[in-house]
């Protein structure tokens, strides 16, 4: 029998992780990472929760940002797919917003902690927020 991904409710820890990224205030969501969690964001490869936090702060600190998960798919062997949208605006120009679709792929260990995160974002009209 072939195992497949299936639609699933968004786990509460994912919502917490998104809120922490949006607020740049890290806690329980980031606590699900292991010391060796790897994040692949476009061409960036970042290892460890502290380095991932620093990366998120670097790219998001000048923005008001709100991540919304639109779909969640659960797959065998601790794989979780998310499809969503980020709405963002420069803090210096909050009236001009841009939206970017995103996909996250999480690989979890046998205790449900995050081993890897693969993130794609865009396309984005970067003029609005960069």
Phi, psi and omega in degrees: 000132179275130176269141184226163173288148180223147176304143183213156173294152179288122179299147182300327181293331178292315177301319178296316179300316180296317179298321179294320177296316181295321183270349187054040179230101193266139181203240186299325179297312179288339177293345177284352179278152173270169177300332182255015179307134179249134175243130174247113182236103187061237179268355180281140175233113186238136184239129176096144184301321181293319178292324178294318176302313181299320178296314180299315179299316182301317184272340186249349188295336180270005186239151159270126185220145179221113178269130177237124177274125181262329180214148175225135179232130180257133181234164179300162174062034174073033179253133180228131178249138174234141170237132182204195182215136175251128174256128185218156176210148174297142176297333179277350180214066187294345180279346180255110183248158174225151177239139178227129173290153174218157172230134173239139172238119178253140168244123184254152175277182184291351175256007178083012177272154185282119174269312179219150173231126174248125184235130168240143180219144176111179008289157183219137172279091189295340180304327185289329187231355183248000000 
